[in-house]
Amino acid sequence: MKRIVLGVISLVLFSGSVLFAQDITGTWQGTLHTAQKDLRTVVKIAKTDAGGLKLDLYSIDQSGQGITATTVSFQDKVLKCAIATIDGSYEGKISADGKSISGTWKQGSNTIPLVLERATPETEWTIPEPPAKLPPMAADADPSFEVATIKPSKPEQQGRGFRMQGRNFSTMNTTLVDLITFTYGVQEKQVIGGADWMRTVKFDLSAQPDVSGAPNPDQLKSMVKKLLADRFQLKFHKDKKELSAYLLSMAKGGPKLTKNDSNPDGLPSLFFRGLGVLPARNTTMPEFTQLLQSAVFDRPVVDQTNLAGRWDFLLKWTPDESQFISLGVKVPPPSEAADAPPPIFTAIQEQIGLKLDAGKAQVDVIVIDHVEKPSEN
């Protein structure tokens, strides 16, 4: 059963929408009954200065952290919203007496009823304070990993991942080539030579920096580069080579992305919520193409969008058997359902306003000169 994740949702309804006579502003609350646990949900609705509505949703048994909804409508007594970054949505209808909203929360393939009751100051639940945000590492800091543990992955472990949580960096089920492609922004075919074990032996890595604060993307990669040189004795030189590639460019009509200016020096959030379901938050185009070429495709993906900055979006597609091979995941047969998402090339154009074409490109390659299995912890 997939985990249901809720957060804060900020929704703005423009004044052009049709509102009904009942007053929907105030505090609402209800319990989402999932297979794992019950999740108390608090919704606060208020009017904006422009005459519309603002809605904040809290999953108080998980955290006080919030996420902004990408679309919302409130017409004919029905509230609808979509939260792209977690692939979630809610639709509910207010009762005739204005004391409850009966609806459904949907996230991925999970659909769960959610009834919200109007709360009073005496009955409303307490919303916890969100966790303290780790301040950024000094911009001029040149950190290294103070503590780093490398151990073989469990043979039965599935998937692959990279994670930075607070001051803790970790990887799961990653080969040395995975670490190289993550750190140097290349695809597996851009790593030339080296021992066979570099592509087959998998490790779990756990490390902490020797400088306080949250590293920016360049500082994180710098630390991993130092670890590869120290623990794997990695030595290489760079070259250029023409390879088959996918070229990411702007589609006609321009991008359909949401600009994220909240944390320009922060790390991206790029985690699949299922095969072909990719919510992206605070993501640059190079980070997006790096994920596509490392997890989805078997060739480099070259960014030709010229889009600077960080963006939020949701990409949903139906993958085929040629995708996700590097993760060791078997893609199921395509769904014949009428509402099944399109193939990735169509989805990228329709959903985020970009275009992915097959072609050839001159790309950097990393030629391995020397490497050793990692030293003992």
N, C-alpha and C positions, 0 to 999 in steps of 0.2 A: 504494500500500500504506500503510495507516495505521501510524503509529508506535506501538510498544508501550512503555508506560511502567510501570515497577515502582517500588515504594518500600518503606518499612518498614511492616510490618503487625503490629499488636498484636492478638492474638486471645485471648479469655478463654473457657474452657470451664467451665461450671458443674459443681459436684460431682455433680449429679443425672444427668449423662451416663454412659453405660456405656463403660468403658475396657477394652481387652483386655490380656492378660497381658504382651505385649512392651513393653519400655521405649522410648518414643518420644522421651524427652527427650535433648537434646544438640544438636550442630551438624550440619546437613545442607547439602549444596551440589550444584549442577548448573548446566548451561548452557542458556539459552534461545536457540535458533537462529532469529533473525528474518531477514527479507529484507534489512534494512539492516546488521545486525551481530550478533555473538554477545554475549549478556549473561550474565555470570556472576552466579549467584543464590545467596545464603547464607541459610539458615533456621536460627534458633536457637529451640529449644523447651525450656521449663522449667516446673516445677510452681509453682503459686501457693500462697500461704499458705492459701487456702480449699480446696486439694486439687484444683483444676482445672489447666488448662494455659494457658501464655502463649506465643505464637509471634511472633517478629520476623523479617521478611523484608527482605533488602537486595539491591538491584540494584547491585552494586559497580562496574560499568562506567559507571554514570550518576551516582550520588551516594550519600552516606550518609544522605540525607534520608528521612524515614519518613512513612507514612500509616497510619491506624488502620482496621482492618476493621470493617464494620458488622454482619456476621453470621458465625457459625462453628459447625460441628458436627463431632464426631469420634466416630463410632460404627461398629461392625462393621468395624473396621480401615480405615475410609475417612475421610480428612480433607477437609472442604469449608469454603470460606470465600468471602465476597463483599466486595469493596472498592468501596463505592458511589462514592466521590469520584473514582475513575479508571475506573469501569465495568468492573472486572476481577474475576475469580474463579479459584479453583484447586480442583481435586478430584484426590486421589491416594490410592492404596492401598499400605499397607506390605507388604513382601515377607515370606515365611514365616520367613526367617532374621533379619528385623529390620534389614537393612543397607541397604535402599533403599526409596524411595517413588516409585512410577510413577504419573504423573498428567498433567493437561492444564491449561495456563494459557489463559484466555479473556479477551479484552479487546475489547469491541465485537463486530465480526464476525470478528475474528482468533482462531483456535484453534491453539495450538502445544503440542506435547508437552514436558513438563518432568519429567525423572527426577532425583531427589535422592538422593545417596549419603551415608551417614553418614561424617562427617569426624573425624579425630583432631587433637590439638594440633599434631602434626607436619605434617599434610596440609591443614588448613583454611586458606582464603584470608584475606588481610588485608582487613578492612572499612575503607574510607577514612573520615577524619573528615568530618562534614557541613560544608558551607560556613558560615563565620561569619555570624551573623545581624546585620543592620544595626540598630543601636539606634534607638529611635523619636526623631523630631524633638521638641524641647521643646514641651510642650503649649501654652505661651503664645506660640510662634513665629508670625510672620505672614509666611510665605515668598513669594517671587516666583520666576519662572523666570529664572535668571542667564543661561543660554544656551538659545535656542529656534530651531530650524530648521524652516521650513515650505516644503515643495516639492510640486509636483503629483505625484499618484500615477501609476504606470505604467498606461496604458490597459488592458493585459491583466490587471492584478492583480484577483484575486477576493477576495470576502469583505470583512470589516470588523472592526477590533479596536482595543481600548484596553488598554494594558499598563503596569504600573509594576514595574520590575525593579531592585531596589537603589535607586539615586538617579536612574535613567533612566526618564522617562515618554515613551511613544510612542503614536502612533495610526497606523492603516493604513487607507487608502481611506476617509477620513472627510470628509464635507461640513461646511460651517459649521453647518448645522442639526443634524447629528450631534453636533458639539461643544457646541452650545447645549443639546440634549436631555440629553446626558451630564452637563453641568455644573449645570443647573438642575432636573434631575429631572422633565422634562416629555416628552410624546410629540410627534412631528412635527406633528400636527394642533393642538397647543397653541401653535405658533409661527405668528403671524399677520403677514402682509405681508412686506416685504423683496424684494430682487431675486431673479430666477429662478435666477441662478448659485449662490445659497446652498444650493440643493437638488440641484444637478447637478455642480458642479465639486468634484472630490475631491482631498484633500491627505493627505500623510504628514507627521506632526509628530514632532519629537524635541526633548526639553527636559530640563534639569537645574535643580533648585532652588538658591537662593543660601544655603540654610541646611543644615547637616549633619544627617544622620539620615533615617529613613524617615517620610514624612508620613502623618498619619491621613486618613481620607476627606474631612473638612471642609477640611483644609489643601490637599489635592490640588485640590479643586474651586475653592478660593479662588485658587490659582495660575492655573488655566485661565481663570477669570473675568477676572483682570488681563490675561492674554494676549489674550483676545478684545477687550477694551477698547482695548488698545495696538496690536495688529497688525491687527485688523479694524475698528477704530474703531466697535465695536458700541455702540449706544445704543438703549434700549427702555424701555417702561413695562409694568407688570403690570395685568391686568384679570381678571375672572371670566366664565366662559361655561359653559352647559350643553351637554355633548357626550355622544354615545353612548360607552359605556365598558364594560369588564369589571370586575366587583366581586369582589375576592378576600376571602373570609371563612372562618371556621372551619367544618369539616364536622362532622356528628354523630359523636361519639366522640372528637373532639379531634385535635390534630396528631400526625403520625408523623414527627417530626424529631428529630435528635440535637443537643442543646445544645452549643455550642462556646464555652468560657470561656477558651481558650488565649491569645487575642489580641483583647480587646474593642475596642481602638482601631486594630486593623489593617485592611488592605484586604481585600475579599472575593476569592475565587477563583471566577469564573463564566465558564467556557469550554466551548462546545459541543464534544463529541467526535464530532460527526456530527449531522445533522438529527434533532431529537427526542431527543437524548441530552445531558442537562444534569447533570453532577456539580456540586454547589454546596458550597463550603466557607467557613466563617466569614462567612456571608451574613445580612444583615438582610432583613426582609420588604420594606421600601422598595427595597432594592437588587435583590431578586428581581423585584418588579413593574416596576421600571425596565427590566430586561433584557427581560421579556416584551413590554412596550409598544414598546420600541425595535427589537427584532430579530424577534419572532414575530408580533405582531398589528399591525393598522392603526388602532388606537384606544387611548386611555389605559387603563391598568390601575390601579385604585384599591385601595390596601391598607386593608381593613376588618377585619383579623384581630386587631388590638390585641396582637400578639405582639412583645414587646420582646426585645432581645438578638440574638445571632448563632447561626446554625444550620448544620448539615451535612445534606445529603440528596442523593439521586439521583432525577431525574425522567426517565422514558423514555416516549415516546409516538410514535405514527405521525402525522406531520403531513399536512395536506391542502394543496391548491393556494392556499388563501387565506393561508397562513402563510409567513414569511420573505421576503415580497415586498421589503421595504426593503433586504435584503441582496443583491438581484439574483440570488437562487438559485432555480432551477427545482426544485420538489419532485417527486420521481418518483411514479408511481402507487402507491397503497397496496399493501403486501404482502398476499397472501392466505394466508400461512403461518399455521398454527394458533397459533404462539407469537409472532406479531407483537404489539407493544405496542398498547394501546388508544388512542383519540383523547385529546387533551390534557385535555379536561374530565373524562373518566373517570379518566385517569392521576393528575391532581392530587388527586382525591378518594381513590382507592384507595391510592396510593403515599405521599402525604405528609399526608393527613388534612385537606386544605383544600378549598375549593369556589370555582369560578369561574363567575359568572353574568353574562349580558348585561343591561345596564340603561342608565340615564343618571345623570350626576353633574355637579355644579357643580365645575369644576376651574379652576386658575390658567391663564391664557394669557399669553404674552409677545408684546407688540405691538412690532414693529420700527420704530424711529424713524429710524435711520441706520446704514449699514454700508458698508464699502469692502472691496475685495479686499485680501488681506494685503500688508503692506509687504515689501520685499526683505529677505532674511536678512542 
